[in-house]
Amino acid sequence: MQTLTNGKFILLWALLVANLLIAQEKTTPKDSLKKATKELPLEPERAISFSTNKGTWISLNVSPDGKTIAFDLLGDLYTLPITGGKANRSTNGMPYDVHPRYSSDGNARIHFR
């Protein structure tokens, strides 16, 4: 079995380091917003419309005064009187809004995207 001499070892190490340095991709800082919109265009291409009276995996919260329920369904938030009736959409659009919560004083409703 052959042994590496100091000279051969240094040459081998230098070639490895040079290869790693050459292989590094040089990146130039770009406008991150422009890059994000090119790589992930979130533009709706079509619209659908439907009605439903059932939902699963829904997060809901009751207002502190006990009169209104806030819930999420398919990425939008809705409010509904606790006595029943028609739900009113609070948010819509491309953002996926979930987990509605009322503030303790009932003046504000927060949600997570």
Backbone as CSV, one residue per row, in Angstrom:
resi,resn,N_x,N_y,N_z,CA_x,CA_y,CA_z,C_x,C_y,C_z
1,MET,0.837,-1.171,0.000,0.000,0.000,0.000,0.885,1.239,0.000
2,GLN,0.534,2.186,-0.853,1.348,3.385,-0.954,0.938,4.388,0.110
3,THR,1.863,5.176,0.530,1.573,6.241,1.476,1.709,7.567,0.766
4,LEU,0.915,8.537,1.192,0.998,9.870,0.624,2.131,10.632,1.281
5,THR,2.947,11.224,0.472,3.990,12.082,1.024,3.372,13.433,1.326
6,ASN,4.082,14.229,2.084,3.561,15.551,2.446,3.238,16.383,1.214
7,GLY,4.069,16.314,0.199,3.859,17.091,-1.019,2.596,16.658,-1.752
8,LYS,2.395,15.363,-1.874,1.189,14.857,-2.547,-0.066,15.193,-1.743
9,PHE,0.045,15.091,-0.422,-1.105,15.403,0.429,-1.499,16.872,0.300
10,ILE,-0.511,17.753,0.291,-0.786,19.188,0.165,-1.386,19.479,-1.205
11,LEU,-0.878,18.840,-2.258,-1.419,19.041,-3.599,-2.866,18.556,-3.683
12,LEU,-3.127,17.392,-3.123,-4.491,16.856,-3.116,-5.431,17.767,-2.338
13,TRP,-4.994,18.257,-1.200,-5.817,19.161,-0.381,-6.078,20.462,-1.124
14,ALA,-5.059,21.026,-1.801,-5.205,22.275,-2.551,-6.186,22.101,-3.702
15,LEU,-6.128,20.964,-4.401,-7.080,20.709,-5.482,-8.510,20.596,-4.955
16,LEU,-8.699,19.969,-3.820,-10.027,19.838,-3.226,-10.586,21.202,-2.832
17,VAL,-9.778,22.032,-2.196,-10.214,23.369,-1.791,-10.538,24.214,-3.017
18,ALA,-9.693,24.143,-4.053,-9.934,24.908,-5.278,-11.245,24.474,-5.927
19,ASN,-11.492,23.188,-5.944,-12.737,22.675,-6.523,-13.948,23.192,-5.755
20,LEU,-13.869,23.211,-4.442,-14.986,23.709,-3.632,-15.217,25.194,-3.859
21,LEU,-14.151,25.967,-3.999,-14.298,27.403,-4.223,-14.882,27.704,-5.595
22,ILE,-14.465,26.958,-6.601,-14.992,27.163,-7.948,-16.450,26.749,-8.024
23,ALA,-16.836,25.716,-7.283,-18.196,25.188,-7.340,-19.212,26.090,-6.656
24,GLN,-18.758,27.049,-5.855,-19.690,27.938,-5.168,-20.407,28.814,-6.182
25,GLU,-21.708,28.863,-6.088,-22.497,29.684,-6.998,-22.465,31.125,-6.524
26,LYS,-22.144,32.005,-7.430,-22.125,33.420,-7.077,-23.529,33.977,-7.266
27,THR,-24.044,34.582,-6.218,-25.378,35.169,-6.290,-25.262,36.665,-6.081
28,THR,-26.092,37.358,-6.785,-26.147,38.800,-6.611,-27.479,39.137,-5.971
29,PRO,-27.481,40.072,-5.036,-28.743,40.410,-4.377,-29.724,41.005,-5.389
30,LYS,-30.947,40.501,-5.356,-31.992,40.980,-6.245,-33.145,41.509,-5.412
31,ASP,-34.025,42.151,-6.072,-35.223,42.643,-5.409,-36.046,41.429,-4.975
32,SER,-36.187,41.230,-3.670,-36.859,40.028,-3.175,-38.326,39.988,-3.560
33,LEU,-38.984,41.145,-3.638,-40.394,41.157,-4.035,-40.535,40.744,-5.489
34,LYS,-39.672,41.253,-6.333,-39.727,40.896,-7.747,-39.445,39.413,-7.926
35,LYS,-38.469,38.893,-7.190,-38.124,37.481,-7.275,-39.296,36.626,-6.802
36,ALA,-39.934,37.030,-5.711,-41.055,36.247,-5.177,-42.223,36.219,-6.143
37,THR,-42.498,37.315,-6.812,-43.644,37.330,-7.716,-43.359,36.549,-8.988
38,LYS,-42.101,36.470,-9.401,-41.775,35.669,-10.575,-41.808,34.183,-10.256
39,GLU,-41.331,33.810,-9.081,-41.252,32.402,-8.733,-42.575,31.829,-8.251
40,LEU,-43.415,32.647,-7.654,-44.663,32.153,-7.098,-45.790,33.129,-7.434
41,PRO,-46.242,33.117,-8.667,-47.307,34.048,-9.032,-48.640,33.582,-8.454
42,LEU,-49.216,34.384,-7.597,-50.492,34.039,-6.993,-51.587,34.901,-7.609
43,GLU,-51.926,34.570,-8.815,-52.989,35.270,-9.496,-54.091,34.268,-9.792
44,PRO,-55.316,34.578,-9.416,-56.396,33.629,-9.678,-56.633,33.486,-11.179
45,GLU,-56.762,32.262,-11.605,-57.000,32.017,-13.023,-58.466,31.731,-13.314
46,ARG,-59.209,31.333,-12.282,-60.620,31.047,-12.487,-61.349,31.230,-11.164
47,ALA,-62.638,31.398,-11.241,-63.457,31.562,-10.040,-64.539,30.493,-10.036
48,ILE,-64.840,30.000,-8.845,-65.934,29.051,-8.715,-66.919,29.607,-7.698
49,SER,-68.126,29.182,-7.796,-69.165,29.627,-6.879,-69.964,28.406,-6.439
50,PHE,-70.253,28.330,-5.151,-71.052,27.221,-4.643,-71.699,27.627,-3.331
51,SER,-72.673,26.870,-2.930,-73.347,27.058,-1.640,-73.211,25.780,-0.837
52,THR,-73.101,25.941,0.481,-72.992,24.769,1.346,-73.663,25.055,2.677
53,ASN,-74.082,24.017,3.340,-74.619,24.163,4.684,-73.872,23.272,5.672
54,LYS,-72.728,22.722,5.232,-71.908,21.874,6.089,-70.444,22.210,5.892
55,GLY,-69.663,21.979,6.928,-68.227,22.176,6.848,-67.543,21.281,7.853
56,THR,-66.302,20.940,7.581,-65.524,20.128,8.511,-64.219,20.841,8.822
57,TRP,-63.620,20.474,9.936,-62.331,21.014,10.366,-62.413,22.538,10.449
58,ILE,-63.402,23.024,11.155,-63.657,24.459,11.265,-63.203,24.947,12.634
59,SER,-62.522,26.095,12.645,-62.199,26.765,13.897,-63.266,27.809,14.143
60,LEU,-63.749,27.878,15.370,-64.758,28.896,15.660,-64.503,29.515,17.016
61,ASN,-65.121,30.697,17.220,-64.979,31.427,18.460,-66.262,32.192,18.701
62,VAL,-66.728,32.201,19.934,-67.943,32.925,20.297,-67.548,34.291,20.861
63,SER,-68.265,35.326,20.420,-67.965,36.680,20.891,-68.209,36.774,22.399
64,PRO,-67.522,37.686,23.083,-67.685,37.807,24.536,-69.119,38.123,24.964
65,ASP,-69.885,38.814,24.124,-71.274,39.097,24.494,-72.197,37.909,24.223
66,GLY,-71.679,36.849,23.575,-72.444,35.635,23.348,-73.453,35.732,22.221
67,LYS,-73.372,36.752,21.388,-74.372,36.939,20.329,-73.903,36.481,18.949
68,THR,-72.597,36.331,18.753,-72.073,36.054,17.419,-71.018,34.959,17.468
69,ILE,-71.004,34.147,16.425,-69.981,33.121,16.240,-69.127,33.536,15.050
70,ALA,-67.826,33.465,15.182,-66.906,33.666,14.060,-66.300,32.304,13.736
71,PHE,-66.242,31.967,12.450,-65.661,30.690,12.044,-64.948,30.842,10.711
72,ASP,-64.077,29.859,10.424,-63.390,29.850,9.125,-63.904,28.693,8.296
73,LEU,-63.921,28.914,6.994,-64.334,27.873,6.054,-63.614,28.131,4.744
74,LEU,-62.797,27.180,4.316,-62.079,27.256,3.047,-61.243,28.529,2.893
75,GLY,-60.612,28.965,3.971,-59.691,30.093,3.904,-60.318,31.464,4.040
76,ASP,-61.595,31.540,4.309,-62.267,32.818,4.550,-62.913,32.784,5.927
77,LEU,-63.128,33.965,6.506,-63.756,34.067,7.825,-65.196,34.527,7.668
78,TYR,-66.051,33.986,8.499,-67.469,34.308,8.479,-67.946,34.610,9.892
79,THR,-69.030,35.378,9.988,-69.724,35.579,11.259,-71.152,35.105,11.089
80,LEU,-71.716,34.649,12.191,-73.063,34.076,12.182,-73.719,34.396,13.512
81,PRO,-74.972,34.867,13.502,-75.650,35.060,14.786,-75.759,33.728,15.522
82,ILE,-75.633,33.751,16.830,-75.663,32.516,17.608,-77.028,31.839,17.519
83,THR,-78.058,32.613,17.188,-79.412,32.056,17.052,-79.616,31.386,15.706
84,GLY,-78.643,31.533,14.780,-78.754,30.927,13.456,-79.007,31.983,12.406
85,GLY,-79.156,31.548,11.179,-79.400,32.482,10.089,-78.333,32.356,9.030
86,LYS,-78.145,33.424,8.283,-77.198,33.425,7.186,-75.829,33.905,7.673
87,ALA,-74.780,33.205,7.231,-73.416,33.598,7.573,-72.978,34.741,6.671
88,ASN,-72.255,35.695,7.249,-71.725,36.820,6.491,-70.216,36.679,6.385
89,ARG,-69.711,36.781,5.156,-68.265,36.645,4.955,-67.565,37.915,5.429
90,SER,-66.531,37.748,6.259,-65.759,38.876,6.784,-64.494,39.120,5.969
91,THR,-63.882,38.064,5.454,-62.677,38.196,4.634,-62.861,37.367,3.377
92,ASN,-62.158,37.762,2.326,-62.145,36.963,1.098,-60.891,37.298,0.323
93,GLY,-60.661,36.597,-0.744,-59.486,36.856,-1.559,-58.473,35.732,-1.461
94,MET,-57.282,35.992,-1.966,-56.235,34.977,-2.041,-55.654,34.569,-0.681
95,PRO,-55.503,35.475,0.296,-54.933,35.028,1.582,-55.809,33.955,2.240
96,TYR,-55.177,33.004,2.884,-55.872,31.910,3.540,-56.023,32.274,5.015
97,ASP,-57.179,32.804,5.376,-57.445,33.278,6.741,-58.055,32.148,7.568
98,VAL,-57.497,31.914,8.750,-57.974,30.831,9.607,-57.929,31.248,11.074
99,HIS,-58.532,30.467,11.916,-58.512,30.589,13.373,-58.993,31.952,13.886
100,PRO,-60.247,32.295,13.674,-60.740,33.585,14.174,-60.794,33.586,15.695
101,ARG,-60.473,34.720,16.289,-60.540,34.898,17.741,-61.014,36.306,18.032
102,TYR,-61.936,36.433,18.950,-62.372,37.747,19.419,-61.454,38.209,20.534
103,SER,-61.241,39.507,20.623,-60.498,40.046,21.758,-61.397,39.940,22.990
104,SER,-60.807,40.035,24.152,-61.585,39.842,25.379,-62.654,40.911,25.573
105,ASP,-62.430,42.115,25.031,-63.453,43.150,25.170,-64.470,43.110,24.031
106,GLY,-64.234,42.265,23.020,-65.189,42.094,21.937,-65.105,43.148,20.850
107,ASN,-64.184,44.096,20.961,-64.090,45.172,19.974,-63.334,44.764,18.718
108,ALA,-62.523,43.745,18.795,-61.714,43.361,17.643,-61.737,41.853,17.472
109,ARG,-61.552,41.447,16.216,-61.440,40.021,15.900,-60.099,39.847,15.201
110,ILE,-59.325,38.865,15.630,-58.036,38.618,15.008,-58.072,37.262,14.327
111,HIS,-57.177,37.057,13.377,-57.058,35.776,12.701,-55.618,35.581,12.262
112,PHE,-55.297,34.353,11.919,-53.950,34.001,11.512,-53.958,33.606,10.054
113,ARG,-52.872,33.982,9.369,-52.730,33.603,7.949,-51.597,32.641,7.821
